[in-house]
């Protein structure tokens, strides 16, 4: 349903809007309401994150971006019909059936009711759908050739962006965690004095003793840990320094493979860590990232060709923004 509403311009327009001309593209008038219905979802998100002048600036930026996107859309649609192309009605109908099937479980009545509830006529929805098909077709048509990236360009990109391919040091980490007790208990110490202690810390001391004398860390974690990976023997897999809390990180990255830590006391509880294996910081070889770089460069080239095509449409058009 979300796709349907987005395609059709999100929600019903506010009745109080006074419409006007936002831009003219050749003989097509783009109204403020047309721009608003496309930018409304973005504005709602912005209002959740920004206030004051920052919100005003972000909304202005979003509206200008939406207006330019609508201008480009109209240029593409006009270019399609100028070339003498047309969209057969069966293609529009098939696309609409796909929407009804995927978003409304095949219930055409529910689909039409949703359109009407959002102030969208079936005729206007078909028009929107047809234009979407046109834009999709024209974008594919105008960047249809295979984009080939030379080995030299791949190597050049690798050398210029080698920092992107640095793999941070990682450790394969297990941990046992016990929460602090809500209430401490009291006992008499060796000097005959009364002292408070946390029973959970005492349990952790027993666990540490068992680990020191050869017990399996994974079994101890399954038996005692209150952490989220208890069933997996406390196994958190491979982690980097930035994924761990400072008090955990500093202790964990000092351990060697097969070593476990002493008890780490934090605000929320007690931890014992074990490092299973270590991967030192390294730079991925170009052979390992060649496919990734090639994909990036192909995408960049397609975007460049798309923009070149749009710029050519703009250069031949009459466009006036108000």
N, C-alpha and C positions, 0 to 999 in steps of 0.2 A: 504493500500500500504506500510505503514511503516513496518508492520509485515513481509510482503513479502521480503522487502529489507534486513531486519535484518536477517531473516532466511537464505537468500541466501548470506549473507556476506556483507550487507550494499551496498556499491557502487563499481563501476568498479575500479580495481587496477590501481595505477599510472604506466604508461608505463615505467617510468625511473627506477623502482625498479629492483635491481639486486637480484635475488632469491638465496636462500641457505638453508642449513639444520638447522633448529632450534632445533629439537629433533628427536630421534628415539625411538619408542615404539614397542618393539618386532620386527616385520618385517615391521612396518609402519613408513615411513618418514614424519615428519611434517615440512613443509617449512616455511620460514619467511613470505612469502606472505599469507599463510593460517592463520598465527597468526595475520598479519597486517589487513586482511580484517575483523577479529573479533574485533580488538581493535580500528579500525579507528573511529567509532562513539564516543567512550570514549575519544579518543585523541582530537577530535574536541571540545568536551565540556571542556576539561582541558585547551585548548588554550584560551578559552573565560574567564577563571577564574584565570590563573596563568601565570607568566612570569619568565624569567631568570632561575636560578639554581633550583628554586622550581618547575618550569614546567618540567625541565629535570628529576628531581627526581620522580615527579608524573607520567610522561610518562613511565619511566623505571619500576615503580611499576605496572602500568596498563598492560604493555607488559608481564611482568613476570606472572601476575595473569591470563592473557589471554592464555599464553603458558601452564600453569598448568591446566587450564580449558580444553584446547584442548587435553592435555595428558590424563586427566580423561575421556574425551569423547571417545577417541580412545580405552582406556582400557575397557570401558563399551561395545562399539560396538564389540570389539574382543571377549569379554566374551559371548556376545549374540550368535555370529556365532560359537564359540567353543562349545557351548552347543547344537548345532544342530538346532537352531531356524531359522526361516526365516519370512519375511514379505510378505504376499500375495499382489500381484499387485493391487487387488481391494481395499485394505485398503489405499494404496498410492494414488490411483486414487480418492477415496472418500475424502481423506484429501485435495487433490488439488482442487476438486470441491468445497469444503467448502471455500477455500481461494478465488477462483474465484467468488463465490456467495457473500461472505461477503465484499470483498475488491474491486471487479470489477463489481458489479451488474450483475453477471452471464455472462459477456462479455469475452469469452475465447480469442478472438482476441486481445483485449486490454491487457489482462494478458500476452500473449506471446510477444506483442510489448514492454511491460515494461521490461520483462526479457531481450530481445535482446538489448534494449536501455542501460541496465546496464551491458552488456557483459556477460550475464548468459544464457547458453544453457538450453533447456528444459530437456535434459538428466541429466545435473548437478543439476538442481533444483530438479528433482525427487530423485536423490541420497541424496541431503541434507534433503529432506522431509522424505525419508526412514530412514535415520540415526536419525533424530529427533524422529520419532516414536519408534525406537529401544531404544534410551536413556530413553525416557519417560516410556516405558514398563518395562525396567530393573530396573529403580529407584523404580517404584511401586512394582514390584515383590519382590525385596530384602528388602523392608520394608513394607511388606503386612500385617503382623500380627497386631492385635489390640494392641495398646500401652495403658497399664493401669497404672495409677498413684495412689499410695496409699494415704489414708487420712493423714497419718503421714507426707508424703513428702509435701503435700499441706500445712499443718500446719507449717512445718519447713520453707518452702519458705516464708510464710506469716510473720513469726517471724523475719526471716533474712532480709526481704525487706519491713518492715512495712512503711518505709518512702515513698515508692511508692504509698501508699494508703492513704496518708494524703490529704484531700480535703481542699483547701484554702478557706478562708472566701470569701463569695460572697454577692453581693447586687443586687437586682432587680432595675435597674436604668431607670429613664426617664430624658430627658433633653430638654430644649428649648435653641436654639442657634440663634443669630443674628450676621451677619457679620458687621465688622466696615465699616463705610461710607468711600468712596474713598476721598471725600472732606468734611471738617468740615464747619459748618456754624457759623455765628457770631450773638451775641445778647448782649443786655445791661443788666447787672446784677443789683441787688438791690442797689448797691453802685454807680450806674451810670456809671460803667466802661464797656468797650467792652470786651467780652470774646468769645473764640471759644468753640464750643461744637459739639458733635457727635449726630445727630438726632436719630441714631439707639440706642444709650445708653438711650436716653429719652424714646423711645418706650419700652425698656426693663424695665425701672423704672415703667412705667404704668402697664406692665404685672405683675411685682412683687407686685404692690399695689393690683391688682385684685386677685392675688393668696393669698395674706395676708388677704383679705376680703372674702375669701371663693370660688372663682372661681375654676372650674375644671382644674387641671394641663393638663390633656390630651386634653381638648378642647382648652386651650390656645396654646398648642403645635401645634395642627392641624391648628389653625388660624394664628399664627404668626411665628412659628419656620422656620428657613432656613436650618435646619439639615436634614440628610438623612432619618430619621425615622419620619418625619412630619406626614405622613398619618397614622402612627401607634400611634399617640399621643405622640411621642418622646420616645417610649418604646424601650430601648436597651437590654431588657432581663437581664439575670443573667451575671454579669461580675466580674472578679477578679481584684485585685489591679494592677497586671502586665499588664492588657489590657488597662489601662487608663493612660493618660498623668499625670505627677506629680501634676500639678496645679489643675487638675480635681479630681484626685485620693484622694488627701489629704482632700479636702472638702467633697467629696462624702462619704468616709468611716467614717466620723464623724457624719453623719446624722442618725437619728433613723427612723424606719419605719413610713411612713406617713408625714415626715418632708420634706420641701424644703429649699434650700439654699438661701443666698443673691446673688446678681449679682457677678459673677466671670469675671474679665476682663483679657483677654489674648491678645497675639500679633495678633490673627486673628479675635477676636470678643468678644461677651458677652454670658455668659452661666447662666442658672438657673437650678439647679439639684433637683430631687426629688427621694427619696428612698422609694420604695413600700414595700420591705421586705428584710430581712437579713438572711443569713446562716452563722453561726459561723464556724470557722476552726474546723475540726473534722477528726478522723481516721475512714475510712470505716471498718465495721465489716468483719470478715472473711467470714461469710455467704453471704455477699453482693458481695465479690470478688472471692469466691471459684471457680466458673465456669471460670473466667478470668485466675486465677492461673493454673487451670487444663489444659486449652488450651495452655498456655505458656509452661508448663512442657512437655506436649505431643509433642509440636513442637520441643523443645530442645532434647527430647529423639529420635525423628525421625531423627533430624540432626546428632545426635551422631551415630545412627545406620547406616545412610548413609555414614558418614565418616569412620566408622569401616569397612564397606563393600569396600569402595574405597581403604582404606589402605591395605586391604587383596589382592585386585587386584594388587596394586603397588608392594607388597612384592613378588608376584609370577612372576612379569614381568621384562624384560630387558628394562631399560629406561636410555637414555643418552641425556643430554641437552648440547647444544653447545653455 
